[in-house]
Amino acid sequence: MVCSFYLVYSPVYSHIVESVATSTVMATTAIVLKTSKKLLNNEFSVALRVTHLREPKYFVISTLVNQQSLKLQSTKEGWKPAEKEDNGLGKFRKSHPNYQDCNSLLYQKLSEANAILKSYDDSGIAFSFERFENDFKNKNNPIAEDKIIVPTVEEYYTSQILILEEQQREGLAGIYRENKSIIKKFKPNAFLSDINVRWLESFEYWMRNVRGNMDTTISVKMRNLQRLINQAIDDKLFPIENYPFGEKLYSINKRLDHKTKKLAIQLDKISKLKNLKLKPGSALHFAQQIMLFSYYCRGMNFIDITFLKWQQISTTHISYVRKKTGGKFEIPLNCFIKDILGYFKATYTIQDGYVFPIINPKIHITIKQKYTRKKTALKAVNDNLKKLAKLIQEPDLKLTTNVLRHSYATGLKRSGANVSHIKESLGHSTEFQTQTYLDEFETGVIESWELKMFEQ
């Protein structure tokens, strides 16, 4: 099936097609499936659609490229029309052969078309289909092949988010979406080429003084932007000699205190939280059980709790791979963990084998929907943990799911575990190192310390 590409105006390309002080109305662009003409193989061409004064013209993508090995045709089922946030960029679904390369090519052609429209806008040139077609196909046009088309930061973020979504890396895609949104508010029309040391310093100042962000948050945003620039260098869109990060340039480590303050809850307060008598099935009871489960499971992260399935639980251990780091963990079952698991197994029946009633497979179908549900559930749990803190007369207690990992490590040290090992293994080291250190202990040693701590 052949797909056709079309260009349609969207906010992402507003810097390209803003009206100029002439009598000419600028054209709009989009990449589309040209369904008006079916090919012999019952597929359709993908085309670039240019629309001017409500009159469209189509440029079939396969006639505009040299990569004849790529299949630039599709059935309707294999094509994903552009949604509002796609800014006119329709794309192949992942069932399509070499869909990532094909979609990257579509993004490139859409950017090229919009770059031509921007050149008209900047020069006050009246649009005509003849001029556009000549410029788009002619190597002497404003975006000749030997020139680099520099996208805006927003456009490049959009392209990377698309790739992450196709790879089903929704967690990282969510971080990219958040950074894209923040930068759009800071500098809505910034180009990749605008990013230098002074730009980064201004961005830092804006986040701290306008958004009220702390160093730890600013550090996360800057590291994500650094990752984006590194990818742009790989894609030949950012000259390596202009790289703005580094010890003698913009140094994230030197400028920002990126170490998260570790807040551990004292054992007596955990004991009070554990002893609260709450109505089973209530939101407060659910938050309490999730908190305790994380604590008993050596600070298991909420995302790993969300996606935990019964098939990962044997008669003796919980086996899981931490989504954040890829570290493999084996958590021995103790009576405390078994009690919580027993309650949820007896109380809830969840499709697809999930342990906790967070993901509903009938509602949360796509990876994006599941991650969105995780975020809303996490907020609800943390809000209820604040209420639990008030119930034990500790309204100032910083009680969130994030503090349980450090609370476990701190409690273990206070219970008599080897300080030099536990501090490094569970407090501040990588997940691989953590598991390595745990494996060094004799069987039952860590468990005995845990029981001593959990029974308090």
Secondary structure by P-SEA (a helix, b strand, c coil): cbbbbbbbbccccccccccccccbbbbbcbbbccccccccccbbbbbbbbbcccbbbbbcccccccccccccccccccccccccccccbbbbcccccaaaaaaaaaaaaaaaaaaaaaaaaaabbbbbaaaaaaaaacccccccccccccccaaaaaaaaaaaaaaacaaaaaaaaaaaaaaaaaaccccccccccaaaaaaaaaaaaccccccaaaaaaaaaaaaaaaaaaaaacccccccccccccccccccccccccbbbbbcaaaaaaaaacccccccaaaaaaaaaaaaaaaccccaaaaaacccccccccccccccccccbbbbbbbcaaaaaaaaaaaaccccccccccccccccccccaaaaaaaaaaaaaaaaaaaaaaaaaaccccccccccaaaaaaaaaaaaacccaaaaaaacccccaaaaaaaaaacccaaaaaaaaaaaac
